[in-house]
Amino acid sequence: MSKQLMQSDPGVMMGKPVVRGTRITVEAILRKLSSGEPIEQVLDSHPRLTREAVLAALEYAADAMAHETVHSVGDPEEG
């Protein structure tokens, strides 16, 4: 069900995945949340978003990462 809330169309935001019916990208949602913005603030900033859509964006991102190739980025302790 939540996957139906996401859409990727070359004619919308250059094909980046967005919340269906908006131009709000999954990337934008992730960046806001990762910077510490609470879901409530994201929803206030984007009245067309719903909590379900934000959670669907997180699920979409998790599913995308599950299919990524893992690359070592090195040990942060090594500098």
Phi and psi in radians as a Rosetta constraint file:
Dihedral C 1 N 2 CA 2 C 2 CIRCULARHARMONIC -1.172 0.35
Dihedral N 2 CA 2 C 2 N 3 CIRCULARHARMONIC -0.471 0.35
Dihedral C 2 N 3 CA 3 C 3 CIRCULARHARMONIC -1.143 0.35
Dihedral N 3 CA 3 C 3 N 4 CIRCULARHARMONIC -0.426 0.35
Dihedral C 3 N 4 CA 4 C 4 CIRCULARHARMONIC -1.216 0.35
Dihedral N 4 CA 4 C 4 N 5 CIRCULARHARMONIC -0.290 0.35
Dihedral C 4 N 5 CA 5 C 5 CIRCULARHARMONIC -1.386 0.35
Dihedral N 5 CA 5 C 5 N 6 CIRCULARHARMONIC -0.257 0.35
Dihedral C 5 N 6 CA 6 C 6 CIRCULARHARMONIC -1.753 0.35
Dihedral N 6 CA 6 C 6 N 7 CIRCULARHARMONIC 2.626 0.35
Dihedral C 6 N 7 CA 7 C 7 CIRCULARHARMONIC -2.577 0.35
Dihedral N 7 CA 7 C 7 N 8 CIRCULARHARMONIC 2.524 0.35
Dihedral C 7 N 8 CA 8 C 8 CIRCULARHARMONIC -2.280 0.35
Dihedral N 8 CA 8 C 8 N 9 CIRCULARHARMONIC 1.979 0.35
Dihedral C 8 N 9 CA 9 C 9 CIRCULARHARMONIC -2.355 0.35
Dihedral N 9 CA 9 C 9 N 10 CIRCULARHARMONIC 2.181 0.35
Dihedral C 9 N 10 CA 10 C 10 CIRCULARHARMONIC -0.956 0.35
Dihedral N 10 CA 10 C 10 N 11 CIRCULARHARMONIC -0.403 0.35
Dihedral C 10 N 11 CA 11 C 11 CIRCULARHARMONIC -1.502 0.35
Dihedral N 11 CA 11 C 11 N 12 CIRCULARHARMONIC -0.065 0.35
Dihedral C 11 N 12 CA 12 C 12 CIRCULARHARMONIC -2.162 0.35
Dihedral N 12 CA 12 C 12 N 13 CIRCULARHARMONIC 2.073 0.35
Dihedral C 12 N 13 CA 13 C 13 CIRCULARHARMONIC 0.893 0.35
Dihedral N 13 CA 13 C 13 N 14 CIRCULARHARMONIC 0.717 0.35
Dihedral C 13 N 14 CA 14 C 14 CIRCULARHARMONIC 0.982 0.35
Dihedral N 14 CA 14 C 14 N 15 CIRCULARHARMONIC 0.508 0.35
Dihedral C 14 N 15 CA 15 C 15 CIRCULARHARMONIC 1.520 0.35
Dihedral N 15 CA 15 C 15 N 16 CIRCULARHARMONIC -0.023 0.35
Dihedral C 15 N 16 CA 16 C 16 CIRCULARHARMONIC -1.124 0.35
Dihedral N 16 CA 16 C 16 N 17 CIRCULARHARMONIC 2.571 0.35
Dihedral C 16 N 17 CA 17 C 17 CIRCULARHARMONIC -1.140 0.35
Dihedral N 17 CA 17 C 17 N 18 CIRCULARHARMONIC 2.315 0.35
Dihedral C 17 N 18 CA 18 C 18 CIRCULARHARMONIC -2.281 0.35
Dihedral N 18 CA 18 C 18 N 19 CIRCULARHARMONIC 2.882 0.35
Dihedral C 18 N 19 CA 19 C 19 CIRCULARHARMONIC -1.262 0.35
Dihedral N 19 CA 19 C 19 N 20 CIRCULARHARMONIC 2.185 0.35
Dihedral C 19 N 20 CA 20 C 20 CIRCULARHARMONIC -0.872 0.35
Dihedral N 20 CA 20 C 20 N 21 CIRCULARHARMONIC 2.330 0.35
Dihedral C 20 N 21 CA 21 C 21 CIRCULARHARMONIC 1.457 0.35
Dihedral N 21 CA 21 C 21 N 22 CIRCULARHARMONIC 0.063 0.35
Dihedral C 21 N 22 CA 22 C 22 CIRCULARHARMONIC -2.320 0.35
Dihedral N 22 CA 22 C 22 N 23 CIRCULARHARMONIC 3.110 0.35
Dihedral C 22 N 23 CA 23 C 23 CIRCULARHARMONIC -1.974 0.35
Dihedral N 23 CA 23 C 23 N 24 CIRCULARHARMONIC 0.410 0.35
Dihedral C 23 N 24 CA 24 C 24 CIRCULARHARMONIC -1.580 0.35
Dihedral N 24 CA 24 C 24 N 25 CIRCULARHARMONIC 1.991 0.35
Dihedral C 24 N 25 CA 25 C 25 CIRCULARHARMONIC -1.409 0.35
Dihedral N 25 CA 25 C 25 N 26 CIRCULARHARMONIC 2.689 0.35
Dihedral C 25 N 26 CA 26 C 26 CIRCULARHARMONIC -1.025 0.35
Dihedral N 26 CA 26 C 26 N 27 CIRCULARHARMONIC -0.703 0.35
Dihedral C 26 N 27 CA 27 C 27 CIRCULARHARMONIC -1.009 0.35
Dihedral N 27 CA 27 C 27 N 28 CIRCULARHARMONIC -0.792 0.35
Dihedral C 27 N 28 CA 28 C 28 CIRCULARHARMONIC -1.077 0.35
Dihedral N 28 CA 28 C 28 N 29 CIRCULARHARMONIC -0.725 0.35
Dihedral C 28 N 29 CA 29 C 29 CIRCULARHARMONIC -1.107 0.35
Dihedral N 29 CA 29 C 29 N 30 CIRCULARHARMONIC -0.808 0.35
Dihedral C 29 N 30 CA 30 C 30 CIRCULARHARMONIC -1.086 0.35
Dihedral N 30 CA 30 C 30 N 31 CIRCULARHARMONIC -0.729 0.35
Dihedral C 30 N 31 CA 31 C 31 CIRCULARHARMONIC -1.113 0.35
Dihedral N 31 CA 31 C 31 N 32 CIRCULARHARMONIC -0.736 0.35
Dihedral C 31 N 32 CA 32 C 32 CIRCULARHARMONIC -1.106 0.35
Dihedral N 32 CA 32 C 32 N 33 CIRCULARHARMONIC -0.816 0.35
Dihedral C 32 N 33 CA 33 C 33 CIRCULARHARMONIC -1.152 0.35
Dihedral N 33 CA 33 C 33 N 34 CIRCULARHARMONIC -0.694 0.35
Dihedral C 33 N 34 CA 34 C 34 CIRCULARHARMONIC -1.230 0.35
Dihedral N 34 CA 34 C 34 N 35 CIRCULARHARMONIC -0.368 0.35
Dihedral C 34 N 35 CA 35 C 35 CIRCULARHARMONIC -1.478 0.35
Dihedral N 35 CA 35 C 35 N 36 CIRCULARHARMONIC 0.022 0.35
Dihedral C 35 N 36 CA 36 C 36 CIRCULARHARMONIC 1.745 0.35
Dihedral N 36 CA 36 C 36 N 37 CIRCULARHARMONIC 0.030 0.35
Dihedral C 36 N 37 CA 37 C 37 CIRCULARHARMONIC -1.203 0.35
Dihedral N 37 CA 37 C 37 N 38 CIRCULARHARMONIC 2.196 0.35
Dihedral C 37 N 38 CA 38 C 38 CIRCULARHARMONIC -1.209 0.35
Dihedral N 38 CA 38 C 38 N 39 CIRCULARHARMONIC 2.683 0.35
Dihedral C 38 N 39 CA 39 C 39 CIRCULARHARMONIC -0.926 0.35
Dihedral N 39 CA 39 C 39 N 40 CIRCULARHARMONIC -0.697 0.35
Dihedral C 39 N 40 CA 40 C 40 CIRCULARHARMONIC -1.035 0.35
Dihedral N 40 CA 40 C 40 N 41 CIRCULARHARMONIC -0.673 0.35
Dihedral C 40 N 41 CA 41 C 41 CIRCULARHARMONIC -1.221 0.35
Dihedral N 41 CA 41 C 41 N 42 CIRCULARHARMONIC -0.684 0.35
Dihedral C 41 N 42 CA 42 C 42 CIRCULARHARMONIC -1.054 0.35
Dihedral N 42 CA 42 C 42 N 43 CIRCULARHARMONIC -0.771 0.35
Dihedral C 42 N 43 CA 43 C 43 CIRCULARHARMONIC -1.134 0.35
Dihedral N 43 CA 43 C 43 N 44 CIRCULARHARMONIC -0.692 0.35
Dihedral C 43 N 44 CA 44 C 44 CIRCULARHARMONIC -1.127 0.35
Dihedral N 44 CA 44 C 44 N 45 CIRCULARHARMONIC -0.643 0.35
Dihedral C 44 N 45 CA 45 C 45 CIRCULARHARMONIC -1.272 0.35
Dihedral N 45 CA 45 C 45 N 46 CIRCULARHARMONIC -0.436 0.35
Dihedral C 45 N 46 CA 46 C 46 CIRCULARHARMONIC -2.301 0.35
Dihedral N 46 CA 46 C 46 N 47 CIRCULARHARMONIC 1.470 0.35
Dihedral C 46 N 47 CA 47 C 47 CIRCULARHARMONIC -1.010 0.35
Dihedral N 47 CA 47 C 47 N 48 CIRCULARHARMONIC -0.373 0.35
Dihedral C 47 N 48 CA 48 C 48 CIRCULARHARMONIC -1.398 0.35
Dihedral N 48 CA 48 C 48 N 49 CIRCULARHARMONIC -0.216 0.35
Dihedral C 48 N 49 CA 49 C 49 CIRCULARHARMONIC -1.404 0.35
Dihedral N 49 CA 49 C 49 N 50 CIRCULARHARMONIC 2.653 0.35
Dihedral C 49 N 50 CA 50 C 50 CIRCULARHARMONIC -2.116 0.35
Dihedral N 50 CA 50 C 50 N 51 CIRCULARHARMONIC 2.823 0.35
Dihedral C 50 N 51 CA 51 C 51 CIRCULARHARMONIC -1.001 0.35
Dihedral N 51 CA 51 C 51 N 52 CIRCULARHARMONIC -0.719 0.35
Dihedral C 51 N 52 CA 52 C 52 CIRCULARHARMONIC -1.038 0.35
Dihedral N 52 CA 52 C 52 N 53 CIRCULARHARMONIC -0.681 0.35
Dihedral C 52 N 53 CA 53 C 53 CIRCULARHARMONIC -1.184 0.35
Dihedral N 53 CA 53 C 53 N 54 CIRCULARHARMONIC -0.693 0.35
Dihedral C 53 N 54 CA 54 C 54 CIRCULARHARMONIC -1.112 0.35
Dihedral N 54 CA 54 C 54 N 55 CIRCULARHARMONIC -0.776 0.35
Dihedral C 54 N 55 CA 55 C 55 CIRCULARHARMONIC -1.147 0.35
Dihedral N 55 CA 55 C 55 N 56 CIRCULARHARMONIC -0.615 0.35
Dihedral C 55 N 56 CA 56 C 56 CIRCULARHARMONIC -1.146 0.35
Dihedral N 56 CA 56 C 56 N 57 CIRCULARHARMONIC -0.633 0.35
Dihedral C 56 N 57 CA 57 C 57 CIRCULARHARMONIC -1.122 0.35
Dihedral N 57 CA 57 C 57 N 58 CIRCULARHARMONIC -0.713 0.35
Dihedral C 57 N 58 CA 58 C 58 CIRCULARHARMONIC -1.115 0.35
Dihedral N 58 CA 58 C 58 N 59 CIRCULARHARMONIC -0.742 0.35
Dihedral C 58 N 59 CA 59 C 59 CIRCULARHARMONIC -1.115 0.35
Dihedral N 59 CA 59 C 59 N 60 CIRCULARHARMONIC -0.735 0.35
Dihedral C 59 N 60 CA 60 C 60 CIRCULARHARMONIC -1.025 0.35
Dihedral N 60 CA 60 C 60 N 61 CIRCULARHARMONIC -0.820 0.35
Dihedral C 60 N 61 CA 61 C 61 CIRCULARHARMONIC -1.112 0.35
Dihedral N 61 CA 61 C 61 N 62 CIRCULARHARMONIC -0.730 0.35
Dihedral C 61 N 62 CA 62 C 62 CIRCULARHARMONIC -1.101 0.35
Dihedral N 62 CA 62 C 62 N 63 CIRCULARHARMONIC -0.741 0.35
Dihedral C 62 N 63 CA 63 C 63 CIRCULARHARMONIC -1.123 0.35
Dihedral N 63 CA 63 C 63 N 64 CIRCULARHARMONIC -0.696 0.35
Dihedral C 63 N 64 CA 64 C 64 CIRCULARHARMONIC -1.113 0.35
Dihedral N 64 CA 64 C 64 N 65 CIRCULARHARMONIC -0.725 0.35
Dihedral C 64 N 65 CA 65 C 65 CIRCULARHARMONIC -1.180 0.35
Dihedral N 65 CA 65 C 65 N 66 CIRCULARHARMONIC -0.523 0.35
Dihedral C 65 N 66 CA 66 C 66 CIRCULARHARMONIC -1.122 0.35
Dihedral N 66 CA 66 C 66 N 67 CIRCULARHARMONIC -0.362 0.35
Dihedral C 66 N 67 CA 67 C 67 CIRCULARHARMONIC -1.855 0.35
Dihedral N 67 CA 67 C 67 N 68 CIRCULARHARMONIC 0.129 0.35
Dihedral C 67 N 68 CA 68 C 68 CIRCULARHARMONIC -1.399 0.35
Dihedral N 68 CA 68 C 68 N 69 CIRCULARHARMONIC 2.659 0.35
Dihedral C 68 N 69 CA 69 C 69 CIRCULARHARMONIC -1.418 0.35
Dihedral N 69 CA 69 C 69 N 70 CIRCULARHARMONIC 2.352 0.35
Dihedral C 69 N 70 CA 70 C 70 CIRCULARHARMONIC -1.482 0.35
Dihedral N 70 CA 70 C 70 N 71 CIRCULARHARMONIC 2.263 0.35
Dihedral C 70 N 71 CA 71 C 71 CIRCULARHARMONIC -2.150 0.35
Dihedral N 71 CA 71 C 71 N 72 CIRCULARHARMONIC 2.355 0.35
Dihedral C 71 N 72 CA 72 C 72 CIRCULARHARMONIC -1.252 0.35
Dihedral N 72 CA 72 C 72 N 73 CIRCULARHARMONIC 2.331 0.35
Dihedral C 72 N 73 CA 73 C 73 CIRCULARHARMONIC -1.863 0.35
Dihedral N 73 CA 73 C 73 N 74 CIRCULARHARMONIC 0.114 0.35
Dihedral C 73 N 74 CA 74 C 74 CIRCULARHARMONIC 1.554 0.35
Dihedral N 74 CA 74 C 74 N 75 CIRCULARHARMONIC 2.892 0.35
Dihedral C 74 N 75 CA 75 C 75 CIRCULARHARMONIC -1.533 0.35
Dihedral N 75 CA 75 C 75 N 76 CIRCULARHARMONIC 2.125 0.35
Dihedral C 75 N 76 CA 76 C 76 CIRCULARHARMONIC -1.083 0.35
Dihedral N 76 CA 76 C 76 N 77 CIRCULARHARMONIC -0.381 0.35
Dihedral C 76 N 77 CA 77 C 77 CIRCULARHARMONIC -1.233 0.35
Dihedral N 77 CA 77 C 77 N 78 CIRCULARHARMONIC -0.406 0.35
Dihedral C 77 N 78 CA 78 C 78 CIRCULARHARMONIC -1.438 0.35
Dihedral N 78 CA 78 C 78 N 79 CIRCULARHARMONIC -0.180 0.35
